[in-house]
Amino acid sequence: MAQFSRRGFLTGASAVALLAAATACGAKSGDGGSDGSGNAMTFLYSPYADYAPFFVAKEKGYFADEGLDVTLTQKPSSGDTVQLLATGAAQAGGISWAAALFNQANSDAASSVKVLSGISKIGTTGKNPAPFLVRKESGITDVADLKGKRVGTLAKGGFGYYSTHLALESAGLSIDDVNLVNVDLSSLPAAFENGGVDAAWTIEPMSSALEREGLAVDILPVTYHAGTEVGALAMSTSFLENNPDSAVKFITAYLRGVQSVENGGWQDPEIQAIISKYTKLSADLIPEIGLSVYDPQGRIDWDNVTAQEEYSKEIGVLSYKDTGRLEATLFAPEFLPKAVAALPTS
């Protein structure tokens, strides 16, 4: 089971160390990037296949082509990403649609972080990139049979929690009908193996590894959460205000990465090796994984984001009441069209 070891995940101690070190660095470099130039940037990522376009943009030189020196740094969590960007400790990061982001966007410090484009969403067909898996040895073949069973998920108010809700809802169940167990992704292999959970939300590449090892099975079609927005590209507002051209260049390079992975890149040995480097996933497993979809122009389905916000309100994790304003409060719309216009035509 070494294939899906999540050694790449940060421990709590290392996450704190990263936060402290990055904050100190940010305090010195201010809002001009990691070296004060506006061209040197730190991007916070998670070791998931969803981030493949950023990995490709780095390794194939798309950022460099734009005159940017981008360092990819594995992030502690989406919540920490908000804090790191808000303090200027990092300039950009991938972030999940979750209560932490929604609350920040509606707080007194709402101007400190802005969303510039979408990253990925769940497709309507094919293998699920963020599936709700059932423990193979449980013998469960219908989600409805999970009533009263142990279901693993991540923190309340996050994307994984929302996706778990949709999976249970597809079978007429609610979160209240199951025994929720907070299990981080690094602990899932052991939890499935020893019966600590009967089912759990997962994400690629962990999910395919769990299935390959015979620990879990996917019993739902992807349709229960098809079209769900998974994440977005966010930047420090201070950095944006002082370096608007660098922001446009970063998005352009990212969208070039999207083009590369969408145009046969998942089957390209060179790109497979790049993804393997950052996800710690064996390259031979990459063709098997479920793939999120990317809008080639970075567009976001704000109606879907609002649906996630409303669910956060329903479960009591929002610090405000007036929902439906995220596009106005969180999105910086002026950068994406310029980046799309700058994309190579060939």
C-alpha positions as CSV (number, residue, x, y, z in Angstrom):
1,M,0.0,0.0,0.0
2,A,3.0,2.3,-0.3
3,Q,1.6,3.4,-3.7
4,F,-0.9,5.8,-2.1
5,S,1.1,6.8,1.0
6,R,0.2,10.4,1.7
7,R,3.6,11.4,3.0
8,G,3.3,14.5,1.0
9,F,0.6,15.8,3.3
10,L,1.7,18.3,5.9
11,T,1.5,17.4,9.6
12,G,0.0,20.0,12.0
13,A,3.5,20.9,13.2
14,S,4.9,21.4,9.7
15,A,1.8,23.4,8.7
16,V,2.4,25.8,11.6
17,A,6.1,26.1,10.6
18,L,5.1,26.9,7.0
19,L,2.7,29.5,8.1
20,A,5.3,31.2,10.4
21,A,8.1,31.0,7.8
22,A,5.9,32.3,5.0
23,T,4.5,35.1,7.1
24,A,8.0,36.2,8.0
25,C,8.9,36.1,4.3
26,G,5.8,38.0,3.3
27,A,6.5,40.7,5.9
28,K,9.9,41.4,4.3
29,S,8.8,41.2,0.7
30,G,5.6,43.2,1.2
31,D,3.1,43.2,-1.7
32,G,5.6,42.9,-4.5
33,G,6.0,39.1,-4.5
34,S,8.4,36.9,-2.8
35,D,11.4,39.0,-3.9
36,G,9.6,42.4,-4.1
37,S,9.8,42.4,-7.9
38,G,6.2,41.5,-8.8
39,N,7.5,38.7,-10.9
40,A,8.5,36.2,-8.2
41,M,5.5,34.5,-6.8
42,T,4.6,31.7,-4.4
43,F,1.6,29.5,-5.4
44,L,0.0,27.3,-2.7
45,Y,-1.3,23.9,-4.0
46,S,-2.5,20.6,-2.8
47,P,-1.1,17.3,-4.1
48,Y,-4.3,16.4,-6.1
49,A,-4.7,15.8,-9.8
50,D,-6.9,18.9,-10.0
51,Y,-3.8,21.0,-9.8
52,A,-2.2,19.4,-12.8
53,P,-2.4,22.6,-15.0
54,F,-0.3,24.5,-12.5
55,F,2.2,21.7,-12.3
56,V,2.5,21.6,-16.1
57,A,2.7,25.4,-16.3
58,K,5.7,25.3,-13.9
59,E,7.6,22.4,-15.4
60,K,7.0,23.2,-19.1
61,G,8.0,26.7,-18.6
62,Y,4.7,28.5,-19.2
63,F,5.2,30.7,-16.2
64,A,8.8,31.4,-17.3
65,D,7.5,32.3,-20.7
66,E,5.5,35.1,-19.1
67,G,8.5,36.4,-17.2
68,L,7.4,34.9,-13.9
69,D,9.4,33.0,-11.3
70,V,6.8,30.9,-9.6
71,T,7.5,28.7,-6.7
72,L,4.9,25.9,-6.0
73,T,4.5,25.3,-2.3
74,Q,2.3,22.6,-0.9
75,K,-0.4,24.2,1.3
76,P,-1.5,23.2,4.8
77,S,-5.2,23.5,4.1
78,S,-7.7,25.8,2.3
79,G,-8.3,27.7,5.6
80,D,-4.6,28.4,6.0
81,T,-4.5,29.5,2.3
82,V,-6.9,32.3,3.1
83,Q,-4.7,33.4,6.0
84,L,-1.5,33.1,4.0
85,L,-2.8,35.2,1.1
86,A,-4.6,37.7,3.4
87,T,-1.3,38.4,5.2
88,G,0.7,38.6,2.0
89,A,2.8,35.6,3.0
90,A,2.0,34.1,-0.4
91,Q,0.8,35.7,-3.5
92,A,-1.5,33.0,-5.1
93,G,-3.1,29.7,-4.2
94,G,-5.7,27.2,-5.1
95,I,-8.7,27.3,-2.7
96,S,-11.8,25.2,-2.2
97,W,-15.2,26.6,-2.1
98,A,-15.9,26.3,1.6
99,A,-17.2,28.2,4.6
100,A,-13.7,29.6,5.5
101,L,-13.6,31.4,2.2
102,F,-17.3,32.5,2.3
103,N,-16.8,33.9,5.7
104,Q,-13.7,35.7,4.8
105,A,-15.4,37.3,1.8
106,N,-18.1,38.7,4.0
107,S,-15.9,39.9,6.8
108,D,-14.4,43.3,7.6
109,A,-11.2,42.0,5.8
110,A,-13.1,41.0,2.6
111,S,-10.8,42.9,0.4
112,S,-7.7,40.9,1.4
113,V,-8.2,38.0,-0.9
114,K,-9.8,37.9,-4.4
115,V,-10.8,35.0,-6.7
116,L,-9.6,35.4,-10.3
117,S,-10.7,32.2,-12.1
118,G,-12.1,28.8,-11.6
119,I,-9.8,25.8,-11.3
120,S,-11.9,22.7,-11.7
121,K,-15.4,21.3,-11.4
122,I,-17.0,17.8,-11.4
123,G,-17.8,16.6,-14.9
124,T,-21.2,15.2,-16.0
125,T,-19.9,11.8,-17.3
126,G,-17.0,9.4,-16.8
127,K,-15.1,8.4,-13.7
128,N,-15.7,10.5,-10.6
129,P,-12.7,12.6,-9.6
130,A,-14.0,13.1,-6.0
131,P,-16.0,9.9,-5.3
132,F,-17.9,8.7,-2.3
133,L,-16.4,5.3,-1.7
134,V,-17.8,2.4,0.2
135,R,-15.6,-0.1,2.1
136,K,-15.3,-3.1,-0.1
137,E,-15.5,-5.6,2.8
138,S,-18.7,-4.0,4.1
139,G,-20.8,-5.6,1.3
140,I,-22.8,-2.4,1.0
141,T,-24.0,-1.9,-2.6
142,D,-26.6,0.9,-2.0
143,V,-25.9,4.2,-0.3
144,A,-29.3,3.9,1.4
145,D,-27.8,1.0,3.4
146,L,-25.4,3.4,5.1
147,K,-28.1,4.6,7.6
148,G,-26.5,4.5,11.0
149,K,-23.1,3.5,9.6
150,R,-19.7,5.2,10.0
151,V,-19.1,7.7,7.2
152,G,-15.8,9.6,6.9
153,T,-15.5,13.1,5.7
154,L,-13.5,16.3,6.2
155,A,-14.3,19.3,8.3
156,K,-17.8,20.7,8.4
157,G,-18.3,23.4,5.9
158,G,-15.7,22.2,3.4
159,F,-16.2,20.9,-0.2
160,G,-15.8,17.3,1.0
161,Y,-18.6,17.7,3.5
162,Y,-20.8,19.3,0.9
163,S,-20.1,16.4,-1.6
164,T,-20.8,13.9,1.2
165,H,-24.2,15.6,1.7
166,L,-25.0,15.3,-2.0
167,A,-24.0,11.6,-2.1
168,L,-26.2,10.8,0.9
169,E,-29.1,12.9,-0.5
170,S,-29.0,11.0,-3.7
171,A,-30.2,8.0,-1.7
172,G,-32.7,9.8,0.5
173,L,-30.4,10.2,3.4
174,S,-29.1,13.2,5.2
175,I,-25.9,13.8,7.2
176,D,-28.0,13.3,10.4
177,D,-28.8,9.7,9.3
178,V,-25.2,8.5,9.5
179,N,-22.4,8.5,12.1
180,L,-20.0,11.0,10.8
181,V,-16.3,10.4,11.4
182,N,-13.8,13.2,10.8
183,V,-11.0,11.4,8.9
184,D,-8.2,13.2,7.0
185,L,-7.1,11.8,3.7
186,S,-3.8,10.5,5.0
187,S,-5.7,8.2,7.4
188,L,-8.3,6.8,4.9
189,P,-6.3,3.7,3.8
190,A,-6.1,2.5,7.4
191,A,-9.7,3.5,8.2
192,F,-11.0,1.4,5.2
193,E,-8.7,-1.5,6.0
194,N,-9.6,-1.8,9.7
195,G,-13.2,-0.9,9.4
196,G,-12.9,2.5,11.0
197,V,-15.3,3.8,8.3
198,D,-17.9,2.1,6.2
199,A,-17.8,4.8,3.5
200,A,-16.0,8.1,2.9
201,W,-15.6,11.1,0.7
202,T,-12.3,10.9,-1.3
203,I,-10.5,12.7,-4.1
204,E,-8.0,11.7,-6.8
205,P,-5.4,10.3,-6.7
206,M,-6.3,8.8,-3.4
207,S,-9.6,7.3,-4.6
208,S,-8.1,5.3,-7.5
209,A,-5.4,4.0,-5.2
210,L,-7.9,2.8,-2.7
211,E,-9.9,1.0,-5.4
212,R,-6.8,-0.5,-6.9
213,E,-5.7,-1.9,-3.5
214,G,-9.2,-3.5,-3.1
215,L,-10.1,-1.5,0.0
216,A,-13.0,0.5,-1.4
217,V,-15.5,0.7,-4.3
218,D,-17.4,3.4,-6.0
219,I,-21.1,2.5,-6.1
220,L,-22.5,5.9,-7.4
221,P,-22.5,7.5,-10.8
222,V,-20.9,10.9,-10.9
223,T,-24.3,12.6,-11.6
224,Y,-25.1,13.2,-7.9
225,H,-22.6,16.1,-7.8
226,A,-22.0,16.7,-11.5
227,G,-21.2,20.3,-12.3
228,T,-20.1,21.1,-8.7
229,E,-17.4,23.8,-8.6
230,V,-14.4,22.4,-6.7
231,G,-11.9,25.2,-6.4
232,A,-10.7,28.5,-7.6
233,L,-7.5,30.5,-8.1
234,A,-7.2,33.2,-5.5
235,M,-4.6,36.0,-5.0
236,S,-3.7,38.5,-2.4
237,T,-5.6,41.7,-3.1
238,S,-2.5,43.8,-2.1
239,F,-0.4,41.9,-4.7
240,L,-3.1,42.4,-7.3
241,E,-3.3,46.1,-6.8
242,N,0.5,46.5,-7.1
243,N,1.1,43.9,-9.8
244,P,-1.9,43.7,-12.1
245,D,0.2,42.6,-15.1
246,S,1.8,39.8,-13.1
247,A,-1.7,38.5,-12.2
248,V,-2.8,38.5,-15.8
249,K,0.4,36.7,-16.8
250,F,-0.1,34.1,-14.1
251,I,-3.6,33.3,-15.3
252,T,-2.5,33.1,-18.9
253,A,0.2,30.5,-18.0
254,Y,-2.3,28.5,-15.9
255,L,-4.8,28.5,-18.8
256,R,-2.0,27.2,-21.1
257,G,-1.5,24.4,-18.6
258,V,-5.3,23.7,-18.9
259,Q,-4.9,23.5,-22.7
260,S,-2.0,21.0,-22.3
261,V,-3.7,18.6,-19.9
262,E,-7.1,18.8,-21.8
263,N,-5.5,18.2,-25.2
264,G,-4.3,14.7,-24.5
265,G,-2.0,15.5,-21.7
266,W,-3.2,12.9,-19.3
267,Q,-1.9,10.2,-21.8
268,D,1.4,12.1,-22.4
269,P,4.3,10.4,-20.6
270,E,6.0,13.7,-20.0
271,I,2.9,15.2,-18.4
272,Q,2.3,12.0,-16.5
273,A,5.8,12.3,-15.0
274,I,5.1,15.9,-14.0
275,I,1.8,15.0,-12.3
276,S,3.5,12.1,-10.6
277,K,6.2,14.4,-9.2
278,Y,3.7,16.7,-7.4
279,T,1.1,14.1,-6.4
280,K,3.5,11.4,-5.2
281,L,1.4,9.1,-7.4
282,S,2.9,6.3,-9.5
283,A,2.8,7.4,-13.1
284,D,1.2,4.1,-14.2
285,L,-1.8,4.9,-12.1
286,I,-2.4,8.3,-13.7
287,P,-4.3,7.0,-16.8
288,E,-6.8,5.3,-14.4
289,I,-7.8,8.3,-12.3
290,G,-11.1,10.2,-12.6
291,L,-10.6,13.6,-14.1
292,S,-12.1,16.9,-13.1
293,V,-13.0,19.3,-15.9
294,Y,-11.5,22.7,-16.5
295,D,-13.2,25.6,-18.3
296,P,-10.8,26.7,-21.0
297,Q,-11.5,30.3,-20.2
298,G,-11.5,29.9,-16.4
299,R,-15.2,30.8,-16.0
300,I,-17.0,30.0,-12.7
301,D,-20.6,28.8,-12.3
302,W,-21.7,31.3,-9.6
303,D,-25.1,29.7,-9.2
304,N,-23.4,26.5,-8.1
305,V,-21.1,28.4,-5.8
306,T,-24.1,30.0,-4.2
307,A,-25.7,26.6,-3.8
308,Q,-22.7,25.6,-1.7
309,E,-22.9,28.8,0.2
310,E,-26.5,28.2,1.0
311,Y,-25.8,24.7,2.3
312,S,-23.1,26.2,4.6
313,K,-25.8,28.5,5.9
314,E,-28.2,25.6,6.4
315,I,-25.7,23.7,8.6
316,G,-24.8,26.8,10.6
317,V,-21.2,27.5,9.6
318,L,-21.6,30.9,8.1
319,S,-20.9,34.1,10.2
320,Y,-23.3,36.2,8.1
321,K,-26.9,35.9,6.8
322,D,-27.1,37.7,3.5
323,T,-26.0,35.1,1.0
324,G,-25.8,35.2,-2.8
325,R,-23.3,38.1,-3.0
326,L,-20.0,36.2,-3.4
327,E,-19.5,37.1,-7.1
328,A,-19.7,40.8,-6.1
329,T,-17.6,40.6,-2.9
330,L,-15.0,38.0,-3.9
331,F,-14.5,38.0,-7.6
332,A,-12.1,40.4,-9.4
333,P,-13.5,40.3,-12.9
334,E,-11.0,42.5,-14.7
335,F,-8.1,40.0,-14.9
336,L,-9.5,36.9,-16.6
337,P,-10.6,38.5,-19.9
338,K,-7.1,40.0,-20.4
339,A,-5.5,36.6,-19.7
340,V,-7.8,34.8,-22.1
341,A,-7.0,37.4,-24.8
342,A,-3.3,36.8,-24.3
343,L,-3.4,33.1,-24.8
344,P,-1.5,31.8,-27.8
345,T,-3.8,31.0,-30.8
346,S,-1.8,28.1,-32.1
